[in-house]
Amino acid sequence: MIRGLSLSAQVSSAVLLWFRKDLRLDDNLALVSATRAGQPVVPVYIWDADDRQAGSLGSAQDWWLHHSLAALDDRLRALGSRLVIRKGKALPQLQDLCRQTGARKIICNHRRDPPAASIDRAVSAALAEDGIETESHAGQLLHDPARLLTGSGGPYRVYTPFWKTLERCGEPREPVDAPESLEAPSSWPDSETLKSLGLLPQKPDWASAFPEVWTPGEAAALEKLETFLEDGLDGYETGRDFPARPATSLLSPHLAMGEISPYRIWHATRGRNVSGGDLVRFRKELAWREFCYHLLFHFPNLADKNWNSRFDHLRWHGDETAFRRWTEGKTGYPIVDAGMRQLWRHGFMHNRVRMIAASFLVKDLMIDWREGERWFRETLVDADRASNSANWQWVAGTGADASPFFRIFNPILQGEKFDPEGTYVRQFVPELAGLDDKYIHRPFEAPAKALEKAGIALGETYPQPIVDHGKARTAALAAYGALKDQS
């Protein structure tokens, strides 16, 4: 007899399908394998505090998770099944589910970020001692970080050769359609309610505006993909940099939660009648996500330590007031403030503006990139351990294939170039809405009559700049110069 299992449980055994960050039925290889096992399938999601910390879920993504799990349960019920929800450490919960269902196999999909992968290895080893098999499948990434290596057998550290190698690997596999039904067990094991997980904000409900933009769940992800391919892919190469334009896919939170697979996205772009530059640029964005995971897989401290240890000697400022004004969107630089307010309102920020806002924190305010990374992780619905840390290190100049530290975004010029009519700024910084286009990105230079006409009192209705960008740039370059002198 298997240790820990009763004889009665073994009679009507099932297979457990363990969902994590793969909250979909489409192109889910673990689900495909479970349906082929010839046994009833028990889908389960375990809310584990240790696992949550390992996956770096923040409060905004908790909101998404609640609605994504609800959507997944609806999808499962349409197939004659349901989602079992458990709360607690993964190992004892899985052991208890095996006792209740007689399951001797648990099927799941790989997780490639090191903390989560470490948990999976420990759980699998402990279950094996109970005679329970754990079967894991690929699907989170288009490539296997352990196998896609340089000619010398090491990891890639620069994106371009990584992309070229990925291209040479040929087209990714075809995605697999969702099943039409699932065999249910004769009786269901105990389950928590979704509400009991406490994932939604209470008072205040800071996520009240999220539904203006987002509908979590697999169905919404697939619909968003089709809409983007029809209306957004053509012109993507240039349009993606303009935050006021509907020129991005908005698929990142769906990818982060695994509501859609990268294989499904890649496959859907095939044969599209658009500019080759648009198609390649979009696929390169998928490949950049792959590169971020490649880095995190091979450099597990990427989220916490400078990839380039030379920057360990850079002297960051610990200005709590400046950091708070940055988080609140009150820096006095409209494009930065618009981005930070979009982040708070919708749990999201346009990618071009993310770079501008991140550069401002790190190089204008000289605040450690890790502070910004933690804030983004807490407030983004698309927070992703690999992408978040790699992108922050890219902007800070501390990471692999990074933008050099001396590349410092000018928030005024960036705003004028990518939001020339101030449409984006006016949406998220409404107190500037009446200002002429000429001054929308530099209200501190507007004449008194222009400010009065727009109903703006600098320092009262809208803040004066927290720093002088020109002086801040000089100071940042001096700090970098001192760092080079120490090398």
Buried (B, 14 or more C-beta within 10 A) or exposed (E): EBEBBEEEBEEEBBBBBBBBBBBBBBBBBBBBBBBEBEBBBBBBBBBBEEBBEBBBBBBBBBBBBBBBBBBBBBBBEEBEBBBBBBBBBBBEBBBBBBBBBBBBBBBBBBBBBBBBBEBBEEBBEBBEEBEBEBBBBBBBBBBEBEEBBEEEEEBBBEBEEBBEBBEEEEEBBEBBEBBEEBBBBEEBBEBBEBEEBEBBBEEEEBBEEBEEBBBBBBBBBBEBBEEBBEEBBBBBBEBBBBBBBEBBBBBBBBBBBBBBBBBBBBBBBEEBEBBEEBBBBBBBBBBBBBBBBBBBBBBBEBBEBBBBEEBEEBEBEEBEEBBEBBBEBBBBBBBBBBBBBBBBBBBBBBBBBBBBBBBBBBBBBBBBBBBBBBBBBBBBBBBBBBBBBBBBBBBBBBBBBBBEBEEBBBBBBBBBBBBEEBBBBBBBBEBBBBBEEEBBBBBBEBEEEBBEEBEBEBEEEBBEBBBEBEEBBEBBBEBBEEBEEEE
